[in-house]
Amino acid sequence: MTTMISSLTKEILIISREQDVVPFRNRVKEHAVKIKMGLVNQTKLMTAASEMIRNMLRYGEGGQASVETISKGSQSGVRLIFVDKGPGIADIQMAMKDGFSTGKSLGLGLPGTKRLVNEFDIQSELGKGTVVMLIKWANG
Amino acid sequence: MERIPILKMGPFLLVTIQVDLYDRLALDLEADLVQMVSKTEAKGVLIDISAVSIVDSFMGRILGNIASMSKLLDAETVVVGMQPAVAITLVELGLPLKGVSTALDVEKGMNLLRSIIQVQDPKEEDDDDDLIFD
């Protein structure tokens, strides 16, 4: 039997400029602190959030980012969902490879972010946009 | 517009990042610092990131860039005060910041800068060092 994930609190922020990353990271931290996530995990999650916001702005022309505290059985965690209506990713497998970038970055964004969190899911459709979901468990 | 102040201290430039970084701010710091190195003929740059709670791949790259650019202008860069959680995150992210000198705090960073510069150019220190005889 799979345990259901239930959402406890949720906030949605509109991401349209670089500075928006600062309040979003602060919201992420607040949620992480609320579920007593340790400092290292908090830092990893905030860094992951930072990477994803940059991707949204650079490739997806901005979008919506949500942060929520969730629970699954006895575990609690923070889930982040990033939704953009950009051009989408042509080859997700390539995009998930270390060192691959269509922009001028180091190509660490997606694979690096995946290493920093416990669950990572990316859905993308060309011409429609991209949705990235990630979860960090408090003791994950 | 928000900007990170750069202080001149003898032959060194001192930067303490006390605000939450975003990309434009980091890029401006990179440009300002490199300009200042050239203008003041600084021999060393010390960047204190003890108040920075996250460094992502972009900011990490900027730190590396600052070190490389300053090097081209004959100045050494030392990054000090990195929080342990930031170090763990950077390595896991895949950005171990090779090529950037680090020290645990400002004092150790200053000592490191002085020792690097002294090794490179021992003559310049003659004036203020009583123990050296010609």
Interface residues (C-beta under 8 A of the other chain):
Chain A: E18 Q19 V21 V22 R25 N26 K29 L39 V40 Q42 T43 K44 M46 T47 S50 E51 R54 D98 S105 L106 L108 G109 P111 G112 T113 R115 L116
Chain B: D20 Y22 D23 R24 S53 I54 V55 D56 S57 F58 R61 Q83 P84 A85 V86 I88 T89 E92 L93 G94 L95
